[in-house]
Amino acid sequence: MMKKIIFLILLSITLFPVLAQAKVDSLLQKLDRAVAQRTEFSNKKEQHLKELKQAFHHNRGLAGKFSYADKLFEAYKHYNLDSAITAARAKLSLAQELHDRQLELQSQMNIAEIMGKMGIYKETFDIMAKIDKAQLRKEQWGYYYHLYHSIYTLLLNNALLDDEKKQYNTLIGHYKDSLLQFYDPQSVAYRLTYNDKLLEKGDGQGALLALKQLDKLPGEENAQKASIAYRFAKTYEKLGNIEEQKRYLTLAALTDIRRAAKSYVALRELAVLLYKEGQVDRAYSYIRCAMEDASFARARFRMIEISEALPIIVASYDKKMEEERNNLFNYLILISVLSLILLASSILIYQQLKRISSTKKLVKSKNDELTEINITLRDLNTKLSESDHVKETYIGYVFNLCSSYINKLESYRVNLHKKLRAGQVQEALSITGETNLVSNEVRDFFQNFDAVFLSIYPRFIADFNQLLKPGEQIQPKSDDCLTPELRVFALMRMGIPDSSRIANFLHYSPQTVYNYKRKIMNKLEVNKEEFRLKMEQIGR
């Protein structure tokens, strides 16, 4: 009896990994078919969107049109970001016509959500900064916290400096705690957020326990099902269970493809995982699908994420194709030799040649697709180069200004030297005694400083005034100059926080700089910490 029990235990230990692998392989085959049928899913999605648009245009009531605009926004936000932001702006316009402040705030947050996904972070923060949480209904707080959590998560993924990452992690943790306080502990949203928090702490088992009651995924192909499957995948990744991680990533990707989502992350991560396991063909198919969908959705951040893995997988795929071509060539030589011995082998040679031709067409098709992707990436690099050129132009302008001051100083020195050599001491003393020269140069320096600064940060005055209380805004005499107070904070924006350095730079006394700072601090609409953070964001 004991031998039978031991045999059954050993058999289960042996068969469990095999059965798990078979289950994953079955899901991957379903995903392969779903990727091949993407056009069908997209056509269904387009038909649904067409029906919503028709209903929107035929509806005459403002409330009814707003309802359909909201449905269009929800339908587009994972499908096409350009169309989603158009729907959100239509919602805002209708909400204003309805004079419904709550609907206005909801629509503004919709716009901020899409801008964040598009990587337009400054405008996103500008919109969110104008939303007073106190004006929101309590049920809208979750969406409000979620937006800040998502935006800072995207910024963290883009951050390069450790200080930036630490700052964003702190803010993410703050908003995650706010979400946990807001959500119902029995809700799906609470469990997903709590799972994420536990994973950040390194508690993989606790994170898995938090998802225990969600093990049965919803039958409907929706965003919630994809999110649950993805959280399971991240949890098993933390626990080191690769097969379960792969299984849930496949389920999440399968849900995304079937519901015609175009902006997603599961398929990309699955492609990278399969590439590491040596499944180059599948990895290439999935990463190409993810790039095409992200490009269609105008999801710039997703495209950047995919572009990090794409060249590696494509290179491996090309290498594999080259190896296959070499193998085919070797087969051809062998068949040619055998054809001298057996005439019937000519049929086999003919079939091999057909296969080679088919392979060449496939390779050409793949290379054409890669060329299109490279063109897209080259366009992005061109835009970045143009941005760098603008900065170089302004730096050159500053260097020219310094050169001008040197020339003026040299001219002044030569003139004074001539006077002294000629014995014209009184005239030399008269020249050195004049104060107009310094005051004129200081005025010119301020004008040049203002012009250069406002060229680099053209919205500085407007953005700075948004941080002040109503009625306390600072209005310069013209759009191309700064006031003394603004000049102090302009230097702080450029990374010069020390009051004594600012005083020396601007020819003010330290007490004057202190008074300007204190004056502005008393006019702030936000607290000092928030003011500091928003100052760093001006011009970004």
VOGU-3710 file (C-alpha; in Angstrom, 3 decimals, decimal comma):
1> mmkkiiflil> 0,000/0,000/0,000  2,783/2,423/0,938  4,559/1,673/-2,359  1,398/2,586/-4,296  1,071/5,895/-2,430  4,720/6,761/-3,090  4,260/5,790/-6,759  1,203/8,031/-7,100  3,027/10,952/-5,447  6,012/10,569/-7,755
11> lsitlfpvla> 3,709/10,213/-10,752  1,831/13,423/-9,846  5,116/15,294/-9,351  6,280/14,109/-12,765  3,025/14,774/-14,612  2,122/18,168/-13,074  4,749/20,214/-15,014  3,859/18,299/-18,185  0,135/19,024/-17,770  0,826/22,684/-16,939
21> qakvdsllqk> 2,967/23,022/-20,064  0,251/21,371/-22,166  -2,323/23,827/-20,804  -0,086/26,798/-21,680  0,594/25,401/-25,174  -3,150/25,072/-25,772  -3,690/28,700/-24,739  -0,817/29,860/-26,955  -2,402/28,116/-29,935  -5,653/29,983/-29,209
31> ldravaqrte> -3,690/33,221/-29,010  -2,008/32,457/-32,345  -5,447/32,083/-33,952  -6,711/35,261/-32,266  -3,708/37,264/-33,569  -4,419/35,917/-37,057  -8,092/36,976/-36,692  -7,345/40,513/-35,468  -8,973/42,049/-38,528  -12,272/40,318/-37,726
41> fsnkkeqhlk> -12,244/41,606/-34,141  -11,366/45,106/-35,358  -14,209/45,030/-37,902  -16,686/44,156/-35,154  -15,302/46,983/-33,048  -15,604/49,434/-35,955  -19,206/48,377/-36,530  -20,005/48,975/-32,851  -18,328/52,392/-33,002  -20,266/53,251/-36,165
51> elkqafhhnr> -23,545/52,460/-34,409  -22,577/54,618/-31,419  -21,660/57,542/-33,709  -24,978/57,268/-35,550  -26,885/57,218/-32,277  -24,887/60,241/-31,088  -25,669/62,293/-34,210  -29,349/61,297/-34,324  -29,986/62,093/-30,676  -31,331/65,642/-30,255
61> glagkfsyad> -31,273/65,969/-26,466  -28,108/67,256/-24,794  -28,278/64,641/-22,028  -28,722/61,849/-24,560  -25,830/63,107/-26,712  -23,633/63,307/-23,620  -24,493/59,681/-22,773  -23,449/58,498/-26,242  -20,314/60,672/-26,174  -19,390/58,940/-22,907
71> klfeaykhyn> -19,953/55,521/-24,510  -17,760/56,550/-27,442  -15,021/57,642/-25,053  -15,112/54,304/-23,201  -15,083/52,411/-26,507  -12,146/54,397/-27,901  -9,826/54,802/-24,901  -8,153/51,398/-25,393  -8,591/51,478/-29,184  -7,541/54,858/-30,572
81> ldsaitaara> -6,322/57,682/-28,348  -6,892/60,437/-30,933  -10,569/59,487/-31,252  -10,852/59,028/-27,480  -9,680/62,582/-26,765  -12,081/63,882/-29,434  -14,955/62,099/-27,665  -13,788/63,476/-24,281  -13,751/67,024/-25,640  -17,229/66,517/-27,076
91> klslaqelhd> -18,324/65,428/-23,586  -16,836/68,593/-22,087  -18,626/70,817/-24,602  -21,971/69,113/-23,921  -21,435/69,268/-20,147  -20,867/73,016/-20,406  -24,057/73,398/-22,422  -25,878/71,388/-19,746  -24,343/73,634/-17,032  -23,477/70,475/-15,106
101> rqlelqsqmn> -20,264/71,066/-13,164  -19,857/67,398/-12,199  -20,027/66,277/-15,810  -17,508/68,999/-16,740  -15,058/67,716/-14,140  -15,562/64,135/-15,309  -14,892/65,147/-18,920  -11,770/67,114/-17,945  -10,418/64,055/-16,161  -11,181/61,972/-19,272
111> iaeimgkmgi> -9,077/64,385/-21,345  -6,263/64,231/-18,775  -6,354/60,409/-18,832  -5,842/60,226/-22,592  -3,166/62,958/-22,640  -1,260/61,016/-19,994  -1,384/57,880/-22,153  -0,161/59,932/-25,115  2,819/61,150/-23,095  1,659/64,785/-22,949
121> yketfdimak> 2,464/65,041/-19,245  2,653/68,797/-18,740  -0,795/69,442/-20,207  -2,102/66,501/-18,190  -0,857/68,041/-14,944  -2,178/71,446/-16,001  -5,683/69,987/-16,405  -5,531/68,016/-13,164  -4,191/71,048/-11,277  -7,324/72,980/-12,209
131> idkaqlrkeq> -9,618/70,283/-10,806  -10,562/70,921/-7,203  -11,129/67,553/-5,554  -13,531/69,191/-3,116  -15,905/69,844/-6,027  -15,966/66,170/-7,056  -18,604/63,739/-5,912  -17,189/61,126/-3,572  -17,655/58,367/-6,152  -15,358/60,346/-8,502
141> wgyyyhlyhs> -12,454/60,369/-6,051  -11,330/56,909/-7,130  -10,967/58,070/-10,739  -9,138/61,208/-9,545  -6,627/59,195/-7,494  -6,288/56,600/-10,260  -5,303/59,277/-12,811  -2,516/60,667/-10,634  -1,347/57,112/-9,834  -1,240/56,225/-13,560
151> iytlllnnal> 0,521/59,431/-14,634  3,249/59,127/-12,003  3,678/55,445/-12,915  4,297/56,453/-16,547  6,761/59,134/-15,406  8,554/56,569/-13,232  8,960/54,257/-16,219  10,548/57,144/-18,148  12,718/58,431/-15,278  16,504/58,158/-15,569
161> lddekkqynt> 17,758/59,711/-12,316  17,530/57,934/-8,968  16,175/61,081/-7,280  13,358/61,264/-9,842  12,507/57,582/-9,370  12,463/57,979/-5,595  10,180/61,003/-5,852  7,769/59,280/-8,246  7,723/56,097/-6,133  6,760/58,177/-3,107
171> lighykdsll> 3,906/59,859/-5,007  2,733/56,536/-6,450  2,640/55,033/-2,969  0,678/58,028/-1,694  -2,013/57,706/-4,369  -2,090/53,915/-4,032  -2,862/54,342/-0,322  -5,577/56,872/-1,211  -7,138/54,364/-3,625  -7,128/51,646/-0,980
181> qfydpqsvay> -8,876/53,956/1,460  -11,491/54,819/-1,164  -12,280/51,388/-2,666  -14,645/48,892/-1,074  -12,386/46,134/0,410  -14,594/43,532/-1,298  -14,322/45,139/-4,742  -12,157/43,898/-7,603  -10,426/47,290/-7,847  -9,391/47,123/-4,174
191> rltyndklle> -7,942/43,621/-4,537  -5,983/44,528/-7,663  -4,559/47,661/-6,022  -3,753/45,824/-2,791  -2,041/43,081/-4,811  0,126/45,720/-6,497  1,072/47,251/-3,134  2,068/43,869/-1,682  4,196/43,078/-4,735  6,053/46,382/-4,282
201> kgdgqgalla> 6,818/45,295/-0,701  8,115/41,920/-1,974  5,293/39,888/-0,399  4,499/37,518/-3,284  2,474/35,037/-1,227  0,386/37,811/0,317  -0,180/39,292/-3,140  -1,402/35,907/-4,431  -3,726/35,567/-1,430  -5,203/39,005/-2,200
211> lkqldklpge> -6,247/37,672/-5,632  -7,551/34,343/-4,348  -11,251/35,177/-4,693  -10,674/36,463/-8,243  -9,262/33,133/-9,497  -12,360/32,546/-11,648  -11,966/35,126/-14,373  -15,121/36,831/-15,729  -16,621/35,176/-18,810  -17,026/38,443/-20,685
221> enaqkasiay> -14,030/39,694/-22,668  -13,515/43,069/-20,998  -10,789/45,252/-19,505  -11,392/43,937/-15,983  -10,752/40,344/-17,068  -7,493/41,386/-18,737  -6,425/43,354/-15,629  -7,099/40,413/-13,284  -5,160/38,009/-15,497  -2,275/40,469/-15,757
231> rfaktyeklg> -2,083/40,934/-11,973  -1,947/37,124/-11,578  0,909/37,055/-14,103  2,911/39,731/-12,225  2,323/37,875/-8,953  3,571/34,552/-10,313  6,542/36,379/-11,833  7,431/37,584/-8,322  7,066/34,018/-7,023  9,312/32,668/-9,780
241> nieeqkrylt> 6,589/30,464/-11,310  7,308/30,994/-15,020  4,644/28,599/-16,339  1,817/30,277/-14,416  3,164/33,693/-15,329  3,119/32,667/-18,983  -0,378/31,174/-18,688  -1,916/34,338/-17,218  -0,053/36,634/-19,614  -1,532/34,547/-22,440
251> laaltdirra> -5,034/34,859/-20,933  -4,627/38,635/-20,588  -3,308/39,002/-24,149  -6,087/36,764/-25,505  -8,695/38,967/-23,809  -7,082/42,145/-25,188  -7,006/40,801/-28,761  -10,582/39,475/-28,690  -11,986/42,765/-27,376  -10,017/44,625/-30,080
261> aksyvalrel> -7,909/46,603/-27,605  -4,915/48,258/-29,267  -3,098/49,766/-26,267  -1,962/46,935/-23,975  1,104/45,493/-22,265  0,515/41,725/-21,754  1,329/40,626/-25,334  4,623/42,561/-25,311  5,730/40,985/-22,024  4,671/37,543/-23,273
271> avllykegqv> 6,736/38,052/-26,447  9,831/38,882/-24,377  9,249/35,841/-22,147  8,844/33,498/-25,144  11,960/34,980/-26,747  13,984/34,124/-23,642  12,679/30,548/-23,914  13,807/30,337/-27,527  10,359/30,594/-29,180  11,589/33,198/-31,658
281> draysyirca> 8,801/32,792/-34,246  6,032/33,367/-31,737  7,929/36,166/-30,052  8,382/37,929/-33,402  4,708/37,491/-34,337  3,523/38,868/-30,985  5,937/41,815/-30,786  5,075/42,829/-34,360  1,366/42,617/-33,530  1,904/44,747/-30,408
291> medasfarar> 3,823/47,408/-32,359  1,179/47,594/-35,103  -1,619/47,941/-32,555  0,248/50,567/-30,487  0,924/52,559/-33,659  -2,757/52,363/-34,640  -3,823/53,478/-31,167  -1,318/56,392/-31,214  -0,035/55,060/-27,858  3,437/56,675/-27,969
301> frmieiseal> 4,547/55,336/-24,602  3,637/51,758/-25,591  5,571/52,183/-28,846  8,663/53,249/-26,909  8,321/50,230/-24,593  7,979/47,843/-27,543  10,873/49,438/-29,447  13,232/48,403/-26,602  12,582/44,689/-27,240  11,740/44,768/-30,949
311> piivasydkk> 15,297/45,023/-32,416  16,559/42,097/-30,298  13,695/39,793/-31,275  13,849/40,835/-34,931  17,595/40,187/-35,042  17,084/36,687/-33,611  14,270/36,063/-36,050  16,466/37,138/-38,989  19,248/34,910/-37,722  16,876/31,975/-37,544
321> meeernnlfn> 15,644/32,702/-41,069  19,248/32,770/-42,253  19,903/29,425/-40,610  16,812/27,994/-42,259  17,948/29,305/-45,626  21,348/27,697/-45,103  19,695/24,426/-44,156  17,516/24,575/-47,226  20,558/25,157/-49,392  22,286/22,129/-47,884
331> ylilisvlsl> 19,206/20,047/-48,536  19,231/21,188/-52,134  22,842/20,051/-52,599  22,042/16,685/-51,077  18,990/16,228/-53,268  20,998/17,253/-56,347  23,554/14,543/-55,593  20,848/11,947/-55,017  19,174/12,951/-58,286  22,155/11,500/-60,162
341> illassiliy> 21,456/8,177/-58,514  17,691/8,197/-58,618  15,700/10,095/-61,224  12,632/10,088/-59,028  14,389/12,375/-56,550  13,890/15,225/-59,041  10,310/15,508/-57,757  11,574/16,089/-54,230  14,054/18,692/-55,501  11,229/20,543/-57,223
351> qqlkrisstk> 9,209/20,633/-53,992  12,201/21,978/-52,078  12,666/24,737/-54,649  9,037/25,756/-54,226  9,525/25,913/-50,482  12,629/28,101/-50,928  10,685/30,473/-53,148  7,910/30,699/-50,587  10,432/31,364/-47,824  12,054/34,190/-49,835
361> klvkskndel> 8,670/35,848/-50,337  7,979/35,553/-46,621  11,372/37,057/-45,750  10,808/39,897/-48,225  7,402/40,587/-46,679  8,893/40,667/-43,190  11,720/42,955/-44,327  9,202/45,351/-45,881  7,324/45,482/-42,584  10,567/46,120/-40,693
371> teinitlrdl> 11,403/48,926/-43,119  8,099/50,632/-42,328  8,759/50,299/-38,586  12,286/51,727/-39,000  10,864/54,696/-40,925  8,499/55,391/-38,023  11,363/55,227/-35,507  13,525/57,470/-37,729  10,746/60,076/-37,791  10,643/60,049/-33,988
381> ntklsesdhv> 14,429/60,521/-33,825  14,185/63,438/-36,264  11,682/65,190/-34,012  13,993/64,727/-31,021  16,931/66,146/-33,007  14,884/69,222/-33,899  14,167/69,767/-30,209  17,887/69,574/-29,396  18,631/72,091/-32,170  16,286/74,640/-30,550
391> ketyigyvfn> 18,119/74,335/-27,238  21,503/74,701/-28,950  20,279/77,902/-30,624  19,393/79,489/-27,272  22,705/78,448/-25,745  24,504/80,051/-28,684  22,510/83,237/-28,096  23,781/83,389/-24,509  27,356/82,863/-25,683  26,964/85,739/-28,177
401> lcssyinkle> 25,697/87,947/-25,352  28,770/87,141/-23,258  31,000/87,882/-26,224  29,288/91,270/-26,661  29,974/92,162/-23,001  33,640/91,238/-23,452  33,901/93,478/-26,523  32,280/96,403/-24,661  34,660/95,942/-21,732  37,673/95,870/-24,047
411> syrvnlhkkl> 36,492/99,041/-25,818  36,027/100,745/-22,453  39,510/99,681/-21,353  41,162/100,923/-24,565  39,378/104,292/-24,375  40,352/104,788/-20,735  43,931/103,743/-21,463  44,186/106,315/-24,244  42,898/109,077/-21,964  45,416/108,234/-19,266
421> ragqvqeals> 48,341/108,048/-21,701  47,340/111,391/-23,146  47,342/112,849/-19,667  43,626/113,508/-19,773  43,179/112,401/-16,180  40,139/114,581/-15,517  38,296/113,149/-18,495  39,241/109,621/-17,402  37,900/110,337/-13,941  34,722/111,726/-15,495
431> itgetnlvsn> 34,255/108,543/-17,535  34,822/106,239/-14,553  32,570/108,376/-12,372  29,542/108,013/-14,600  26,862/105,629/-13,244  24,751/105,616/-16,382  27,062/103,086/-17,972  26,438/100,443/-15,289  22,726/101,141/-15,059  22,370/100,972/-18,848
441> evrdffqnfd> 24,312/97,717/-18,986  22,210/96,263/-16,148  19,049/97,286/-17,998  20,334/95,731/-21,226  21,370/92,634/-19,285  17,879/92,285/-17,818  16,276/92,731/-21,255  18,531/90,085/-22,777  18,052/87,738/-19,830  14,271/88,112/-20,072
451> avflsiyprf> 14,264/87,537/-23,821  16,411/84,401/-23,618  14,509/82,977/-20,663  11,076/83,570/-22,216  12,308/82,044/-25,450  13,136/78,838/-23,567  10,036/78,975/-21,312  7,431/80,979/-23,291  4,601/79,979/-20,918  6,512/80,762/-17,738
461> iadfnqllkp> 4,502/83,870/-16,787  1,131/82,222/-17,470  2,056/78,980/-15,677  3,549/80,867/-12,742  0,387/82,984/-12,346  -1,682/79,790/-12,118  0,117/79,014/-8,862  -1,018/82,328/-7,294  -4,299/83,193/-5,662  -6,990/84,838/-7,808
471> geqiqpksdd> -6,369/88,581/-8,063  -2,687/88,192/-7,090  -1,363/87,466/-10,580  1,703/89,390/-11,774  1,309/91,280/-15,048  4,592/92,520/-16,634  4,585/95,727/-18,682  4,978/93,700/-21,872  4,962/90,050/-22,921  8,724/89,953/-23,527
481> cltpelrvfa> 9,937/91,108/-20,118  9,832/89,944/-16,493  9,183/91,824/-13,271  11,891/91,794/-10,559  9,898/89,157/-8,606  9,501/86,943/-11,672  13,190/87,329/-12,441  14,095/85,911/-9,020  11,890/82,858/-9,575  13,096/82,507/-13,166
491> lmrmgipdss> 16,595/81,938/-11,794  15,193/79,434/-9,309  13,540/77,602/-12,241  16,950/77,477/-13,906  18,400/75,691/-10,853  19,813/78,603/-8,785  18,001/78,397/-5,411  20,582/80,256/-3,288  19,463/83,830/-2,444  23,002/85,259/-2,300
501> rianflhysp> 23,827/83,921/-5,756  20,561/85,317/-7,105  21,344/88,696/-5,503  24,817/88,807/-7,083  23,454/87,736/-10,445  20,676/90,340/-10,532  22,555/93,125/-8,690  20,000/93,044/-5,850  20,692/92,989/-2,156  20,115/89,634/-0,360
511> qtvynykrki> 17,375/91,342/1,683  15,610/92,423/-1,519  15,681/88,841/-2,851  14,351/87,594/0,479  11,533/90,174/0,413  10,544/89,174/-3,146  10,427/85,495/-2,165  8,393/86,201/0,945  5,993/88,403/-1,009  5,308/85,662/-3,561
521> mnklevnkee> 5,001/82,918/-0,911  2,194/84,917/0,737  0,297/84,957/-2,582  0,497/81,206/-3,297  -2,648/79,234/-4,075  -0,800/75,956/-3,299  1,428/74,819/-0,444  5,202/75,278/-0,611  5,996/71,667/-1,487  3,463/71,580/-4,305
531> frlkmeqigr> 4,781/74,957/-5,490  8,295/73,564/-5,654  7,171/70,534/-7,664  5,088/72,606/-10,081  7,949/75,077/-10,576  10,095/72,171/-11,746  7,393/71,190/-14,255  7,106/74,634/-15,896  8,310/74,463/-19,492  8,404/70,657/-19,635
//
